[in-house]
Amino acid sequence: MRYLVTGAAGFIGSHLAEALQGAGHDVVGVDSLTDYYDPAEKERNAAALDLRRLDLAHDALDLDGVDGVFHLAGQPGARSFGPVFPLYLERNVLATQRVFEAAATAGVRVVFASSSSIYGDAERYPTPEDTPPLPRSPYAVTKLACEQLARAYRHDFGLDVVVVRYFTVYGPRQRPDMFLRRACDALRDGERFEIYGTGTQSRSFTYVADAVAATVAAMERAAGGSLYNVGGGEEASMLDAIALLEELSGRHLHVRHVDAALGDVARTKADVSRIARELGWAPETRLADGLSAMWSWASGTVAAA
Ligand SMILES: NC(=O)c1ccc[n+]([C@@H]2O[C@H](COP(=O)([O-])OP(=O)(O)OC[C@H]3O[C@@H](n4cnc5c(N)ncnc54)[C@H](O)[C@@H]3O)[C@@H](O)[C@H]2O)c1
């Protein structure tokens, strides 16, 4: 198959593109290398890929000869109140609308990367897909808007679309603004680590290879119009994760508590029974094993530098 992966120079997209290539598929990567974090890091992520530098919010997307689109490009990060909001509208809502338009015209399936953040402080834990969305951050609002666009394009233009809602994905190459990456970098550099709020907020941490396997299963086996939670099996608090990292690295992290971040939710816990039942997917990586791989990578980036 020939797949197009948007956001292919990013954290999850680069792992997905590699996995698809490893399975024998042709992969075309698309990324505009935004400066949300260091574009040099993204260039390293995509070093082994056929990458087209396109801005999906403005440039034309040619889907000729493409069998499926994995749409992971976007502006991530829950800290999205204030003057950055237009970037979220442009890189999430506008870029996604243009991808859906192109895919509907070409008759090509899209798997869209949404987020557990659309649940906000959810009504139920573990949280199944039919829980009412209560987004707490502008980022989450834009992701929910994209899901609604998927529904509208499916309804009126027959777009073949599947939505996956990722729950806090981690592993090698995680974005430098994310909690576990910041913790690994601070451990490596012996620097003080700022934790937002009490650190008792918890997450369904999802190892990147598991997220990639679920995303591929969505492309290959899901019915059009379906929507799945993609979440790790072990819920852990920020403090639990730090304790595990300290144990793995044999180092102590100097933690300083700062104000809780606006838009940050207290808890995420994925109910993954739908994707298990319909696609046969379940998270396989234990948090300790995933963190060990992530720490090996993060500590090795110093040696490489
Ligand atoms: N990492 C997570 O835990 C997580 C959780 C839920 C959802 N998601 C979603 O998964 C996707 C991938 O996340 P990630 O953590 O790998 O982020 P990332 O920032 O590493 O990757 C996103 C990539 O998209 C590119 N991009 C942004 N706007 C673009 C545009 N207009 N045109 C072309 N490329 C553009 C960026 O340059 C970046 O390389 C995102 O859509 C994100 O919202 C991630």
The ligand as an ORCA input file, in Angstrom:
! r2SCAN-3c Opt
* xyz 0 1
  N       1.479     13.013     21.985
  C       0.319     12.769     22.571
  O       0.268     12.283     23.724
  C      -0.980     13.040     21.867
  C      -2.186     12.816     22.576
  C      -3.411     13.062     21.930
  C      -3.422     13.492     20.607
  N      -2.246     13.719     19.961
  C      -2.300     14.184     18.558
  O      -1.472     13.339     17.773
  C      -0.848     14.099     16.745
  C       0.661     13.911     16.813
  O       1.126     14.400     18.090
  P       2.677     14.502     18.442
  O       2.791     14.446     19.908
  O       3.432     13.556     17.579
  O       2.965     16.019     17.979
  P       4.187     16.667     17.153
  O       4.090     18.144     17.367
  O       5.466     15.996     17.500
  O       3.810     16.304     15.642
  C       2.879     17.070     14.890
  C       3.566     17.487     13.578
  O       2.627     18.185     12.760
  C       3.332     19.196     12.040
  N       2.371     20.212     11.609
  C       1.676     21.072     12.396
  N       0.897     21.848     11.638
  C       1.101     21.475     10.335
  C       0.568     21.911      9.098
  N      -0.323     22.925      9.010
  N       0.994     21.301      7.959
  C       1.892     20.284      8.016
  N       2.434     19.840      9.174
  C       2.039     20.424     10.320
  C       4.368     19.699     13.026
  O       5.482     20.323     12.389
  C       4.750     18.435     13.790
  O       5.954     17.864     13.266
  C      -1.298     15.543     16.924
  O      -2.385     15.786     16.068
  C      -1.748     15.596     18.375
  O      -2.723     16.577     18.601
  C      -1.032     13.506     20.557
*
